[in-house]
């Protein structure tokens, strides 16, 4: 029996070392901040606004249920919120006066919640490193009609001057017809691994603008890094840089979203890694 003792001890020691070196579980999460996402149209008219989305900036935040041990969050019960910049810019530029402070509370109260919300299916990633969100709430914003309004500033006459002060109109608000914007996200999932903690994302989207509807497959990467060069043209070297903030192992390219706006986006479906890295 004596010769077997070292073997048993060795096995026990190895087991302890494996336990001590085991990578702890990563909770399901999204990176907190803005993702640059490319949109691949699957259906819908390409000659109408609903079918012309090439890319967008998506704001992401993860929340955890309260009531954990010692007043900590319940990290096994995460939820996520998605907010599309296209929607916010549409509201801001076409409904509310750009000269005023953008009040998100006013939008939530008057036209609906601009955030799509959903619960992760589990607290930790699946065997492939993905965290799925089976159901997201529908964003359905009914934007009110805006008639042309001209704000008038009344200037009180100063008796100490000879000139007569006049009443001048300022900051006209352009008219805007009533509009509807709707986002229906499905098949949402985040890549959550030790080196990609919610920084790659994919989903399907049904997007409606007024009477026009299109569907897309969407792939996003965190953080959103602009790639317009100093000369005003897309610069792919920004996306190839190892110090731009994006994981250097992620394959990216510079994609033009619209005139003068371009961002680094993933070139492949998650999990996307540069084979040359």
C-alpha positions in Angstrom: 0.0 0.0 0.0 2.8 2.4 0.7 3.9 2.8 -2.9 0.4 4.0 -3.8 0.3 6.9 -1.3 2.4 9.3 -3.3 0.2 8.7 -6.3 -3.0 9.3 -4.4 -1.4 12.5 -2.9 -0.3 13.6 -6.3 -3.8 13.1 -7.8 -5.3 15.0 -4.8 -2.8 17.8 -5.2 -3.5 18.0 -9.0 -7.3 18.2 -8.3 -6.8 21.0 -5.9 -4.6 22.9 -8.3 -7.2 22.5 -11.1 -9.9 23.8 -8.8 -7.8 26.7 -7.7 -6.9 27.7 -11.3 -10.4 27.2 -12.7 -11.8 30.3 -14.5 -14.7 31.6 -12.5 -18.1 31.9 -14.2 -18.8 35.1 -16.0 -22.3 36.5 -15.4 -24.4 37.2 -18.5 -24.1 40.9 -19.4 -23.8 43.4 -22.1 -21.0 45.9 -22.3 -22.3 49.1 -20.8 -22.2 51.8 -23.5 -22.5 52.2 -27.2 -22.2 49.5 -29.9 -21.5 50.1 -33.5 -23.9 47.8 -35.5 -24.1 46.9 -39.1 -27.6 46.2 -40.5 -28.1 43.6 -43.2 -31.5 44.0 -44.8 -33.5 40.7 -45.2 -36.8 42.1 -46.5 -38.6 45.3 -47.2 -38.3 48.1 -49.8 -34.8 49.4 -50.4 -36.2 52.7 -51.8 -38.0 53.7 -48.6 -36.6 55.0 -45.3 -37.5 51.8 -43.4 -35.3 49.7 -45.7 -32.3 52.0 -45.9 -30.6 51.4 -42.5 -27.0 50.5 -43.1 -25.7 50.8 -39.5 -26.6 52.5 -36.3 -25.3 53.2 -32.8 -27.0 51.1 -30.1 -26.9 52.0 -26.5 -26.8 49.0 -24.2 -27.1 48.6 -20.4 -27.4 45.6 -18.2 -29.4 45.6 -15.0 -29.7 43.0 -12.2 -32.6 42.2 -9.9 -32.3 43.6 -6.4 -32.5 41.4 -3.3 -29.2 39.5 -3.3 -27.1 38.5 -0.4 -26.1 41.4 1.9 -28.2 43.8 -0.3 -26.1 43.0 -3.4 -27.8 42.6 -6.8 -29.0 39.2 -8.0 -26.3 38.6 -10.6 -28.0 35.4 -11.7 -31.0 37.5 -12.8 -29.8 40.0 -15.4 -31.8 42.2 -17.8 -30.8 44.3 -20.8 -31.9 47.5 -22.4 -31.3 48.5 -26.0 -31.7 52.1 -27.4 -31.3 53.0 -31.1 -29.6 56.3 -32.0 -31.6 56.5 -35.2 -34.8 56.7 -33.2 -33.4 59.3 -30.9 -32.0 61.5 -33.7 -35.4 61.3 -35.5 -37.2 62.5 -32.5 -34.7 65.2 -31.7 -34.3 66.7 -35.1 -37.8 66.4 -36.4 -40.1 66.7 -33.4 -38.4 68.8 -30.7 -36.6 72.1 -31.1 -32.9 71.4 -31.4 -32.2 74.7 -29.7 -33.6 73.4 -26.4 -32.2 70.9 -23.9 -33.1 67.4 -25.0 -35.4 66.1 -22.2 -35.7 62.3 -22.4 -38.4 62.3 -19.7 -40.6 64.4 -22.0 -40.3 61.8 -24.7 -41.0 58.9 -22.4 -44.1 60.7 -21.1 -45.6 61.9 -24.4 -44.7 59.4 -27.1 -43.6 56.2 -25.3 -40.6 54.4 -23.9 -37.7 54.4 -26.4 -35.9 51.5 -24.7 -36.4 47.9 -25.6 -36.2 45.7 -22.4 -35.6 42.0 -21.9 -34.4 39.4 -19.4 -31.5 37.1 -20.1 -32.5 33.4 -20.3 -29.9 32.5 -17.7 -27.4 34.0 -15.3 -24.3 32.5 -17.0 -23.4 31.9 -20.7 -24.2 28.6 -22.5 -21.6 26.1 -23.6 -20.8 28.2 -26.6 -20.3 31.4 -24.6 -23.5 33.1 -25.6 -26.1 34.8 -23.4 -29.5 34.8 -25.1 -32.4 37.2 -24.4 -35.5 35.3 -25.6 -37.9 38.3 -25.6 -37.5 42.0 -25.9 -40.2 44.6 -25.4 -41.5 46.3 -28.5 -40.6 50.0 -28.9 -43.6 51.7 -30.5 -43.3 55.5 -30.6 -46.2 57.6 -31.9 -44.8 61.0 -32.6 -47.2 63.9 -32.6 -47.8 66.3 -35.4 -45.8 69.5 -35.1 -47.1 72.7 -36.7 -44.7 75.5 -37.6 -44.2 77.6 -34.6 -42.3 80.8 -34.4 -41.2 81.9 -30.9 -41.6 85.6 -30.5 -39.3 87.5 -28.1 -40.8 90.8 -26.8 -38.2 93.5 -26.1 -39.2 96.2 -23.6 -38.6 99.7 -24.9 -35.8 101.5 -23.2 -36.8 105.1 -22.6 -33.1 106.2 -22.3 -32.5 105.4 -26.0 -33.9 107.1 -29.0 -34.3 103.9 -31.0 -37.5 102.0 -30.8 -36.9 98.3 -29.9 -38.7 95.8 -32.0 -40.3 92.4 -31.5 -38.3 89.8 -33.3 -39.1 86.1 -34.1 -36.5 83.6 -33.1 -35.9 79.8 -33.3 -38.7 78.7 -35.6 -39.7 75.0 -35.2 -40.2 73.4 -38.6 -43.5 71.6 -39.2 -43.5 67.8 -39.0 -46.2 65.3 -39.8 -47.2 62.7 -37.3 -45.0 59.6 -37.5 -44.6 56.1 -36.1 -41.4 54.3 -35.3 -41.3 50.7 -34.1 -38.5 48.3 -33.1 -39.1 44.6 -32.6 -35.9 42.8 -31.6 -35.7 39.0 -31.6 -33.0 36.3 -31.3 -30.9 38.7 -29.2 -27.7 37.3 -27.9 -24.3 38.5 -26.5 -21.0 36.8 -26.6 -19.9 36.6 -22.9 -16.4 35.1 -22.4 -13.4 36.2 -20.4 -12.1 38.2 -23.4 -15.4 39.3 -24.8 -17.6 40.2 -21.8 -20.7 41.2 -23.7 -18.8 43.1 -26.4 -20.2 41.2 -29.4 -23.9 41.2 -30.1 -26.3 39.9 -32.8 -30.0 40.0 -33.3 -32.8 40.2 -35.8 -34.9 43.3 -36.1 -38.3 44.2 -37.5 -38.3 47.9 -38.1 -41.3 50.0 -39.0 -41.4 53.7 -40.0 -44.9 54.9 -40.8 -46.5 52.4 -43.3 -43.1 50.9 -44.2 -41.7 47.8 -42.6 -38.3 46.0 -43.2 -36.4 43.2 -41.4 -32.7 43.1 -40.7 -30.0 41.0 -39.2 -27.9 43.1 -36.9 -24.3 42.5 -35.6 -22.7 44.9 -33.2 -19.4 45.5 -31.4 -18.4 47.5 -28.4 -17.2 50.2 -28.1 -18.5 52.3 -31.0 -15.4 53.8 -32.7 -15.8 56.4 -35.4 -13.5 56.0 -38.4 -13.8 59.2 -40.5 -10.2 60.4 -41.2 -8.9 63.9 -41.0 -9.7 64.4 -44.7 -13.3 63.6 -44.1 -13.3 60.2 -45.7 -13.5 56.6 -44.2 -10.2 55.5 -42.7 -9.9 51.7 -42.3 -6.6 52.1 -40.4 -8.5 53.3 -37.4 -10.3 50.0 -37.2 -7.0 48.1 -37.7 -5.4 49.8 -34.8 -4.6 47.9 -31.7 -5.3 50.9 -29.4 -8.7 52.0 -30.6 -10.5 50.5 -27.7 -11.9 47.5 -29.5 -10.5 44.0 -28.7 -7.6 43.7 -31.2 -8.6 40.1 -31.8 -11.9 41.2 -33.3 -12.0 41.5 -37.1 -13.4 44.9 -38.0 -13.7 47.3 -40.9 -14.8 50.9 -41.5 -18.4 51.0 -42.6 -20.1 54.2 -43.8 -23.5 54.6 -42.1 -24.4 57.8 -43.9 -22.6 60.8 -45.5 -19.8 61.8 -43.2 -20.5 59.2 -40.6 -18.6 55.9 -40.4 -17.8 53.4 -37.6 -15.7 50.3 -37.1 -18.0 47.2 -37.3 -17.5 43.4 -37.1 -16.9 41.7 -40.4 -18.1 38.3 -39.2 -20.9 36.8 -37.2 -20.2 36.4 -33.4 -18.1 34.8 -32.2 -15.8 36.8 -34.5 -12.1 36.6 -34.0 -9.2 37.5 -36.3 -7.6 34.2 -37.4 -4.3 36.0 -37.8 -4.2 37.1 -34.2 
